[in-house]
Amino acid sequence: MEARVTVAGMGLVMEVQDYLDGEADRLAKAWLAEYTPQIKSLKDERKEAYRQIVEMSTEPQDVDLVRPANKFEMTRVREGEKEADLPVWKHHLLCDENGNYPALLNHWETKVFEIETKREGFAFWYRNPQYTGQSSLGIAYVEAEQYKIVRPDFLFFAEQDGKMVVDLVDPHSLHLADALPKLKGLALYAEHHSDAYRRIESVAEVKGKLRVLDLKRQDVQDAVATAENAETLFSSGLADDYQ
């Protein structure tokens, strides 16, 4: 009875919940960091339990991507009263028995695809799903003091010096209100995960020309962190023509 009264009394102290939440978050992060190698060796069902714990965090956490056991993609699109087959692309990490992957790419995405797949050593590509799931790379950014998620469009895999490397390339729309917050999120991600990628780049069209920011560069990261306008960054000397 005394214990119940004590617990009930603690509930009336506003600072207690914040303290307990903070301690629980700290302890969970420490344990997850210590036992990550063992967790990775578990079966999928057990991994899922730990993934759910990670998702309870009050702040974004790193979570490994999971290869989908199966994946369904649209193969046809409706145009007015008619249906048409979607274009198919080769060398996607997930494909049908003929090596085809159906996708409708816009002008920018098509240009990026054409340039990246012609680079030396290119092997495969992955169109990052634009929906929540373990097979989608989501990167946190802050807008209006709230965490949101941006999902970069492309991952390109290439062979270099006998190893497989990966390039993250994201065509970036500048006309949207969240263009700058998303760019800041990508730059912060690049700062903390530079070792995982050969390149992390954001591509945008400025005055009819595609421009690219190398987000692994420290000077670019610093400029993005203090920027007030995304288009100004892509128009500046920090960006290069994308080719």
C-alpha positions as CSV (number, residue, x, y, z in Angstrom):
1,M,0.0,0.0,0.0
2,E,2.8,2.4,0.9
3,A,4.6,1.7,-2.4
4,R,1.4,2.5,-4.3
5,V,1.0,5.8,-2.5
6,T,4.7,6.6,-3.3
7,V,4.3,5.8,-7.0
8,A,1.0,7.8,-7.1
9,G,2.7,10.7,-5.4
10,M,5.6,10.6,-7.9
11,G,3.1,10.9,-10.7
12,L,2.1,14.3,-9.4
13,V,5.7,15.6,-9.8
14,M,6.0,16.8,-13.4
15,E,9.8,16.5,-13.6
16,V,9.7,12.8,-12.7
17,Q,8.3,11.6,-16.0
18,D,10.9,13.6,-18.0
19,Y,13.6,12.2,-15.8
20,L,12.4,8.6,-16.2
21,D,11.9,9.0,-19.9
22,G,15.4,10.4,-20.3
23,E,17.0,7.6,-18.2
24,A,15.1,5.0,-20.1
25,D,16.2,6.5,-23.4
26,R,19.8,6.7,-22.3
27,L,19.9,3.1,-21.0
28,A,18.2,1.7,-24.2
29,K,20.7,3.5,-26.4
30,A,23.6,2.2,-24.4
31,W,22.4,-1.4,-24.5
32,L,21.6,-1.2,-28.2
33,A,25.0,0.2,-29.0
34,E,26.7,-2.6,-26.9
35,Y,24.7,-5.5,-28.3
36,T,24.2,-4.4,-31.9
37,P,26.5,-7.2,-33.3
38,Q,24.5,-9.9,-31.5
39,I,21.2,-8.3,-32.5
40,K,22.2,-8.4,-36.2
41,S,22.8,-12.2,-36.0
42,L,19.3,-12.9,-34.7
43,K,16.4,-14.2,-36.8
44,D,14.1,-11.6,-38.4
45,E,11.3,-12.1,-35.8
46,R,13.7,-11.3,-32.9
47,K,15.2,-8.4,-34.8
48,E,11.8,-6.9,-35.2
49,A,11.3,-6.7,-31.5
50,Y,14.5,-4.7,-31.1
51,R,13.6,-2.5,-34.1
52,Q,10.3,-1.6,-32.3
53,I,12.2,-0.6,-29.2
54,V,14.4,1.7,-31.3
55,E,11.3,3.3,-32.9
56,M,10.1,4.3,-29.4
57,S,13.0,6.8,-29.0
58,T,12.1,10.4,-28.8
59,E,14.8,11.2,-31.3
60,P,15.6,9.6,-34.7
61,Q,17.9,6.6,-34.5
62,D,19.9,4.6,-37.0
63,V,18.1,1.4,-38.2
64,D,19.5,-1.1,-40.7
65,L,17.7,-1.4,-44.0
66,V,16.0,-4.8,-44.5
67,R,15.8,-6.6,-47.9
68,P,12.1,-7.2,-48.6
69,A,11.2,-10.9,-48.9
70,N,8.9,-9.9,-51.8
71,K,7.9,-6.6,-53.4
72,F,5.0,-5.7,-55.6
73,E,5.3,-2.8,-58.1
74,M,2.8,-1.3,-60.4
75,T,3.4,-2.3,-64.1
76,R,0.6,-0.2,-65.7
77,V,-0.5,3.4,-65.3
78,R,-3.9,5.0,-66.2
79,E,-3.8,7.9,-68.5
80,G,-7.3,9.3,-68.9
81,E,-9.5,6.5,-70.1
82,K,-6.6,4.2,-71.1
83,E,-4.0,2.2,-69.4
84,A,-0.4,2.0,-70.5
85,D,2.6,-0.1,-69.5
86,L,5.1,1.6,-67.3
87,P,8.7,1.9,-68.7
88,V,11.0,-0.8,-67.5
89,W,14.6,-0.4,-66.4
90,K,17.6,-2.8,-66.1
91,H,20.1,-3.3,-63.3
92,H,17.7,-2.5,-60.4
93,L,18.5,-4.5,-57.2
94,L,14.9,-5.8,-57.2
95,C,13.6,-7.0,-60.6
96,D,11.5,-9.7,-62.3
97,E,12.8,-12.9,-63.9
98,N,13.7,-10.9,-67.0
99,G,15.8,-8.4,-65.1
100,N,13.2,-5.6,-65.5
101,Y,12.0,-3.1,-63.0
102,P,8.9,-1.0,-63.8
103,A,9.1,2.7,-62.8
104,L,7.8,6.1,-63.9
105,L,10.8,8.5,-63.6
106,N,10.3,12.2,-64.1
107,H,12.7,14.3,-66.2
108,W,15.2,15.0,-63.5
109,E,15.2,11.4,-62.3
110,T,15.7,10.1,-65.8
111,K,18.6,12.5,-66.3
112,V,20.2,11.4,-63.0
113,F,19.7,7.7,-63.9
114,E,21.3,8.2,-67.3
115,I,24.3,10.0,-65.9
116,E,24.9,7.7,-62.9
117,T,24.5,4.4,-64.8
118,K,27.2,5.5,-67.2
119,R,29.8,6.1,-64.5
120,E,32.8,3.8,-64.4
121,G,32.2,0.7,-62.3
122,F,28.4,1.0,-62.1
123,A,26.8,-2.2,-61.1
124,F,23.2,-1.8,-59.7
125,W,20.8,0.9,-58.6
126,Y,18.0,1.1,-56.1
127,R,15.0,3.4,-56.2
128,N,14.4,4.2,-52.6
129,P,10.7,3.6,-51.8
130,Q,8.8,6.8,-50.8
131,Y,6.8,5.1,-48.1
132,T,7.4,4.0,-44.5
133,G,9.1,0.6,-44.3
134,Q,12.2,-1.3,-43.4
135,S,13.4,-1.4,-47.0
136,S,13.2,2.4,-47.3
137,L,16.0,4.8,-46.3
138,G,14.5,7.6,-44.3
139,I,16.5,10.6,-43.1
140,A,15.3,12.9,-40.4
141,Y,15.1,16.6,-40.8
142,V,13.5,19.3,-38.6
143,E,10.7,21.6,-39.8
144,A,8.7,23.9,-37.5
145,E,10.5,22.3,-34.5
146,Q,9.2,18.8,-35.5
147,Y,11.0,15.8,-36.8
148,K,10.0,14.7,-40.3
149,I,11.4,12.2,-42.8
150,V,12.9,12.7,-46.3
151,R,13.5,9.7,-48.4
152,P,16.3,10.2,-51.0
153,D,15.4,9.0,-54.5
154,F,18.4,6.9,-55.5
155,L,21.2,4.6,-54.3
156,F,23.7,3.6,-57.0
157,F,26.2,0.7,-56.4
158,A,29.5,0.5,-58.1
159,E,32.7,-1.6,-58.0
160,Q,35.8,0.3,-57.0
161,D,39.2,-1.3,-56.2
162,G,37.6,-4.7,-55.8
163,K,34.9,-3.4,-53.3
164,M,31.3,-2.5,-53.7
165,V,30.6,1.2,-52.9
166,V,27.4,3.1,-52.8
167,D,26.4,6.6,-53.9
168,L,23.4,8.4,-52.5
169,V,22.0,10.9,-55.1
170,D,18.8,12.9,-54.5
171,P,17.2,15.1,-57.1
172,H,16.0,18.0,-55.0
173,S,12.9,20.2,-55.8
174,L,13.6,23.8,-54.9
175,H,10.1,25.2,-55.3
176,L,8.7,23.4,-52.3
177,A,8.6,25.1,-48.9
178,D,10.5,22.3,-47.2
179,A,13.4,22.3,-49.7
180,L,15.8,23.9,-47.3
181,P,14.9,21.9,-44.2
182,K,15.2,18.7,-46.2
183,L,18.6,19.8,-47.5
184,K,19.8,20.5,-44.0
185,G,18.7,17.1,-43.0
186,L,20.6,15.5,-45.8
187,A,23.7,17.5,-45.0
188,L,23.6,16.5,-41.3
189,Y,23.1,12.9,-42.3
190,A,26.2,13.1,-44.6
191,E,28.2,14.6,-41.7
192,H,27.4,11.6,-39.5
193,H,27.4,8.8,-42.1
194,S,30.1,9.9,-44.6
195,D,32.0,6.6,-44.1
196,A,29.0,4.6,-45.4
197,Y,29.0,6.2,-48.8
198,R,31.4,7.1,-51.6
199,R,29.2,10.1,-52.5
200,I,26.3,11.9,-51.0
201,E,24.9,14.5,-53.4
202,S,21.9,16.6,-53.9
203,V,20.9,17.6,-57.4
204,A,18.6,20.6,-58.3
205,E,17.7,22.5,-61.4
206,V,18.7,26.2,-61.4
207,K,17.9,28.4,-64.5
208,G,17.4,25.3,-66.7
209,K,20.7,23.7,-65.6
210,L,21.2,20.8,-63.2
211,R,23.6,21.7,-60.3
212,V,25.0,19.4,-57.6
213,L,26.1,19.9,-54.0
214,D,28.6,17.5,-52.6
215,L,27.2,17.0,-49.1
216,K,30.3,15.2,-47.9
217,R,32.4,18.4,-48.1
218,Q,32.8,20.2,-44.8
219,D,32.5,23.6,-46.4
220,V,29.2,22.6,-48.0
221,Q,27.9,21.2,-44.7
222,D,28.7,24.4,-42.9
223,A,27.1,26.5,-45.6
224,V,23.9,24.4,-45.6
225,A,23.7,24.6,-41.8
226,T,23.5,28.4,-41.8
227,A,21.7,28.9,-45.2
228,E,18.3,30.7,-45.5
229,N,17.6,29.8,-49.1
230,A,18.3,26.5,-50.9
231,E,18.4,27.9,-54.4
232,T,21.2,30.3,-53.4
233,L,23.3,27.4,-52.4
234,F,22.9,25.6,-55.7
235,S,23.6,28.9,-57.6
236,S,26.8,29.5,-55.6
237,G,30.4,28.4,-56.2
238,L,29.8,25.6,-53.7
239,A,27.8,23.7,-56.3
240,D,29.0,22.3,-59.6
241,D,27.3,21.5,-62.9
242,Y,25.9,18.0,-62.6
243,Q,27.4,15.8,-65.3
